[in-house]
Structures are given as structure tokens and as C-alpha cells.
């Protein structure tokens, strides 16, 4: 297990190095100069040059890249061009919205998908299976922002159980904050639950056709007992993969939902930074999200080894 861990850790470090170089290069070659954008089209060249020097944009790209990476290793993400505030603090403030929202949505989708997928697999071809499959097709087809608007219309405007948007902050209380995140989390969770349910059902059906399941049934176990005792654990590997990818998506891809509910999360931060050509914020937020994706995949790889010990000796 130690060797497996070390190999995955080395892969994680290499992936982060490559990702940082790619992110920096892509952002830097994007058209538009931050200093010119901040000062406007009528700014004098010497004024633009002075601001570029103040922002450090007159340095070579290699020096700026090494400075950016070195700063991130020490927790210093630089200073925002637009807000003149530490980027690390801006990210931390918004991460306390995006991270709980992603975890909340992932928890809801998992709680929905696991029972639904197991229920459908245990009743393959029956009415229950058809109902679950139809519901998942609907969940995959309908975009989450439409769910979001319907939730606002029903539960915020008509029933007035929740607010239509905004976030009061965790200082207002844990349950107040969670209540504000409930509708966004449901809007994010429903399409992801549909995908996870389909994967869970498909994986279980594949496992139920294996020889060891038939052997277990031949020894006296019922189909449902064989599913719970032997099938479920072996079906988890593709499910864990999807859960890992979903968490990364929920953390990084909630921009539209954050706009619908006016949440001050990472999605809105990166959207605002792109429109304002705040390159250091864009690079740092994207790098953080890439790190989250790579870290989640690393943890999923370790979960693979815990679920299936055979993988420890194959890699």
C-alpha cells in the first residue's frame, strides 16, 4: 500500500507542475492588457507603463511564473490588480461558500443516487426499474439552472420557505447559512444524482452477472443478499470515479447557479476576474480548482485500493 501511495503522490506532484505551467501560459496569451483595461482607452502611455511596473507586469513571463508558483507554495497568491487585496484572502472568503455548497450538493446527490441505483438494479426490468430509469433520463436532460429557477419560483416566491438568493454569512448561524444554500444545493444535486444513479445501476447489473455472484446464489443466498453482501462493494469503483468527478464539477462548475442565487462563491469571483482582466486572480482560482480536481482523483485512487486490494499490486 505504501508503494501505491508513493506512486500516486508523485503523479499528483507532476500533474500540479504541468497544470500550473499550462494555466499560466493560457491566461498570459489571452488578449488584453490589465493595466490598459484598468486605466481606460484614453490613458497616457507613460501612465500605463507606470501601472504595469507597479503591478509587476513589466517582468519577464518566466520571472512572473516562478514568482507566482513560489508564492503559492508559501500561501501567498499575490495581490488582486482590481481590488488591491490579497488574492488568498479573497479566495478564502469565497471558498467558505463554494466548498460547503459543493459538499452539500454531493451529499444530497449521493443520498439520492445510492438507494435509487440499488433499487433499480434489484428490480431489473420491473416497474420500479423503469420508473427510476425514466426519472434519471429526465434529470440528465434538464439543465440545473432550470431546476434552480423552478425551485425559486415554488419554494421562495410561492411558498416563501426559503430566500430567493443571497448569502447571510456564517456569522448569522450555521443553520441560517445552510438554509440559504439548500435551494442551490438541490439544483446542483438533482442532475448529478441522475448521473450517479445510472452509473450505480449499470455497475451493479454488471457485477450481478459475474460468476462469484452466481456461486453465492448457488450456495443459498437470495439475489438481494448476494447483491448486498458481495455485489455492492465490487460495484463501487466506477461509482467512486463519478463521485470524485462530480465533486470537482460542483466546486468549479457552479458559476451559473451562483449567478442565479447571487452567491458570493468562487464561480462569481472567477467570472468577475475574467471580465476585469484580473489575471492573478484568474490564475490563482483556476489553479486552486485544478488542485482540488487532482487531489480528489488522488483520494479516489486510494479509495480504489481500499475497496479492491488487487489494485495495490497491479500498479
C-alpha positions in Angstrom: 0.0 0.0 0.0 2.9 2.4 0.7 4.4 1.9 -2.8 0.9 2.5 -4.3 0.6 5.7 -2.2 4.1 7.0 -3.3 3.4 6.4 -7.0 0.1 8.2 -6.8 1.7 11.1 -4.8 4.5 11.5 -7.4 1.8 11.6 -10.1 -0.1 14.3 -8.2 3.0 16.5 -7.9 3.9 16.1 -11.7 0.3 16.9 -12.6 0.3 20.1 -10.5 3.6 21.3 -12.1 2.2 20.7 -15.6 -1.1 22.3 -14.7 0.5 25.4 -13.3 2.6 25.9 -16.5 -0.5 25.4 -18.7 -2.7 27.7 -16.7 -0.1 30.5 -16.6 0.6 30.2 -20.3 -3.1 30.1 -21.4 -4.0 33.1 -19.2 -1.0 35.1 -20.3 -1.6 34.7 -24.0 -5.2 35.9 -23.7 -5.7 39.2 -25.4 -5.9 42.4 -23.4 -3.5 44.2 -21.1 -4.7 44.6 -17.4 -3.1 48.0 -17.0 -4.7 49.4 -20.2 -8.0 47.9 -19.1 -7.9 49.5 -15.7 -6.9 52.9 -16.9 -9.2 53.0 -20.0 -8.6 53.7 -23.6 -7.6 57.4 -23.1 -4.8 56.7 -20.7 -1.3 58.0 -21.5 1.4 55.5 -22.4 3.7 56.6 -19.5 0.8 56.2 -17.1 0.1 52.7 -18.4 3.8 51.9 -18.2 3.9 53.1 -14.6 1.0 50.9 -13.6 2.5 47.9 -15.4 5.6 48.4 -13.3 3.6 48.7 -10.1 1.7 45.5 -10.9 4.9 43.7 -11.9 3.7 43.2 -15.4 7.0 44.6 -16.8 8.9 41.5 -15.7 9.6 38.6 -17.9 7.0 35.9 -18.1 9.4 33.3 -16.6 10.1 35.5 -13.6 6.4 36.1 -13.1 5.6 32.4 -13.4 8.3 31.4 -10.9 7.2 34.2 -8.5 3.6 33.1 -8.8 4.4 29.4 -8.1 6.8 30.3 -5.3 4.2 32.5 -3.7 1.6 29.8 -3.8 3.9 27.3 -2.1 4.1 29.7 0.8 0.4 30.6 0.8 0.9 34.0 -1.0 -1.3 34.1 -4.1 -0.4 37.7 -4.9 -2.4 40.9 -4.9 -5.5 41.5 -7.0 -5.0 44.1 -9.7 -8.5 45.4 -9.4 -9.3 45.2 -5.7 -5.7 45.7 -4.4 -6.4 43.0 -1.8 -4.6 39.7 -1.1 -5.9 37.0 -3.5 -5.5 34.4 -0.9 -8.0 36.2 1.4 -10.4 36.8 -1.5 -10.3 33.1 -2.3 -10.7 32.1 1.4 -13.7 34.3 1.8 -15.5 32.8 -1.2 -14.3 29.2 -0.5 -16.4 29.3 2.7 -19.4 29.5 0.4 -18.4 27.3 -2.6 -16.9 24.4 -0.5 -20.0 23.9 1.8 -22.2 24.2 -1.3 -20.3 21.5 -3.2 -20.2 19.2 -0.2 -23.9 19.8 0.5 -24.9 19.1 -3.1 -22.6 16.0 -3.3 -24.1 14.6 -0.1 -27.6 15.1 -1.4 -26.8 13.5 -4.8 -25.2 10.5 -3.1 -28.1 10.0 -0.7 -30.5 10.0 -3.6 -28.4 8.0 -6.1 -27.3 5.1 -3.9 -30.8 3.9 -2.8 -32.2 4.6 -6.3 -29.5 2.8 -8.1 -29.7 -0.2 -5.8 -33.5 -0.3 -6.0 -33.4 -0.2 -9.8 -30.7 -2.9 -10.1 -32.5 -5.2 -7.7 -35.7 -4.9 -9.8 -34.2 -5.0 -13.3 -36.9 -4.8 -15.9 -39.7 -4.2 -13.5 -41.9 -1.2 -12.9 -39.6 0.2 -10.3 -36.6 0.0 -12.6 -38.4 1.7 -15.4 -39.6 4.5 -13.1 -36.1 5.1 -11.8 -34.6 5.0 -15.3 -37.2 7.4 -16.6 -36.6 9.8 -13.8 -32.8 9.7 -14.4 -33.3 10.4 -18.1 -35.3 13.5 -17.2 -32.7 14.6 -14.6 -29.9 14.3 -17.1 -31.8 16.1 -19.8 -33.0 19.2 -17.8 -30.2 21.7 -17.1 -29.6 22.6 -13.5 -30.3 26.3 -13.9 -33.8 25.5 -15.0 -34.2 23.4 -11.8 -32.8 26.4 -9.9 -35.4 28.8 -11.4 -38.2 26.4 -10.7 -37.1 25.9 -7.1 -37.0 29.7 -6.6 -40.5 30.1 -8.1 -42.0 27.3 -6.0 -40.2 27.5 -2.6 -39.1 31.1 -2.5 -41.7 33.1 -4.3 -44.9 31.0 -3.8 -44.3 29.1 -0.6 -41.8 31.6 0.9 -39.9 28.8 2.7 -36.5 30.0 1.5 -35.0 33.2 0.3 -34.7 33.7 -3.4 -30.9 34.4 -3.2 -28.0 35.9 -1.4 -25.9 34.5 1.5 -26.2 36.0 5.0 -22.8 34.7 6.1 -21.9 32.0 8.6 -21.9 34.7 11.3 -25.7 34.6 11.1 -25.6 31.0 12.3 -24.9 27.6 10.8 -28.5 26.6 10.1 -29.2 30.0 8.6 -26.3 29.6 6.2 -27.3 26.0 5.4 -30.8 27.2 4.7 -29.5 29.8 2.2 -27.5 27.0 0.5 -30.4 24.5 0.4 -32.0 25.5 -2.9 -28.7 26.0 -4.8 -27.5 22.6 -3.4 -30.7 20.8 -4.6 -30.4 22.5 -8.0 -26.9 21.2 -8.3 -27.6 17.8 -6.8 -30.5 16.6 -8.9 -28.8 16.3 -12.3 -25.7 14.8 -10.6 -27.9 12.3 -8.7 -29.4 11.2 -12.0 -26.0 10.5 -13.5 -24.8 8.7 -10.4 -27.9 6.6 -10.2 -27.4 5.4 -13.8 -23.8 4.5 -13.1 -24.7 2.7 -9.9 -27.4 0.7 -11.6 -25.2 -0.2 -14.5 -22.3 -1.2 -12.3 -24.4 -3.4 -10.1 -26.0 -5.1 -13.1 -22.6 -5.9 -14.5 -21.5 -7.3 -11.1 -24.7 -9.4 -10.7 -23.8 -11.2 -13.9 -20.4 -12.3 -12.6 -19.6 -15.9 -11.7 -19.0 -15.2 -8.0 -22.5 -13.8 -7.6 -24.0 -16.9 -9.2 -21.8 -19.0 -6.9 -23.1 -17.1 -3.9 -26.7 -17.7 -5.1 -25.9 -21.4 -5.6 -24.8 -21.6 -2.0 -28.2 -20.5 -0.8 -28.1 -16.7 -0.8 -31.0 -14.9 -2.4 -30.3 -12.4 -5.2 -30.7 -9.4 -2.9 -28.5 -11.0 -0.2 -25.8 -11.6 -2.8 -26.2 -8.0 -4.0 -25.7 -6.5 -0.6 -23.0 -8.9 0.7 -20.9 -9.3 -2.4 -22.1 -7.1 -5.3 -22.3 -3.6 -3.7 -18.6 -3.4 -2.7 -17.4 -4.6 -6.1 -19.6 -2.2 -7.9 -18.2 0.9 -6.1 -15.1 1.5 -8.2 -16.9 3.2 -11.2 -19.2 4.9 -8.7 -16.2 6.4 -6.8 -14.8 7.7 -10.0 -18.1 9.6 -10.8 -18.3 10.9 -7.2 -14.8 12.3 -7.5 -15.5 14.0 -10.8 -18.8 15.3 -9.5 -17.2 17.0 -6.5 -14.7 18.7 -8.8 -17.5 19.8 -11.1 -19.7 21.0 -8.2 -16.8 23.1 -6.8 -15.7 24.6 -10.1 -18.8 24.4 -12.2 -21.4 26.2 -10.1 -20.9 29.6 -11.8 -24.4 29.7 -13.3 -26.1 28.5 -10.0 -24.1 31.1 -8.1 -25.3 33.8 -10.5 -28.9 32.6 -10.2 -28.9 32.7 -6.4 -26.4 35.6 -6.2 -24.0 33.6 -4.0 -20.5 35.1 -3.4 -18.6 32.0 -4.3 -15.6 31.1 -6.4 -17.7 30.9 -9.5 -18.7 34.5 -9.3 -15.2 35.5 -8.3 -13.6 34.0 -11.4 -16.3 35.3 -13.6 -15.7 38.9 -12.3 -11.9 38.5 -12.6 -12.1 37.4 -16.2 -14.3 40.4 -17.2 -11.9 42.8 -15.3 -8.7 41.2 -16.7 -7.5 40.5 -13.2 -5.0 37.9 -14.3 -3.5 37.0 -10.9 -7.0 36.2 -9.6 -7.9 34.1 -12.6 -4.7 32.1 -12.5 -4.9 31.5 -8.7 -8.5 30.5 -8.6 -8.1 28.2 -11.6 -5.0 26.6 -10.1 -6.9 26.1 -6.8 -9.7 24.4 -8.7 -7.3 22.2 -10.7 -5.6 21.3 -7.4 -9.0 20.3 -6.0 -9.6 18.1 -9.0 -6.2 16.4 -8.8 -6.4 15.9 -5.1 -9.9 14.4 -5.3 -8.6 12.0 -8.0 -5.7 11.1 -5.8 -8.1 10.3 -2.9 -10.3 8.3 -5.3 -7.3 6.3 -6.3 -6.6 5.5 -2.7 -10.2 4.6 -2.2 -9.9 2.2 -5.1 -7.1 0.4 -3.3 -9.2 0.2 -0.1 -12.2 -1.2 -2.0 -10.2 -3.6 -4.2 -6.8 -4.7 -2.7 -5.8 -6.3 -6.0 -5.1 -2.8 -7.4 -2.3 -2.3 -5.0 -0.2 -5.0 -6.7 -1.1 -4.0 -10.3 0.3 -0.5 -10.2 
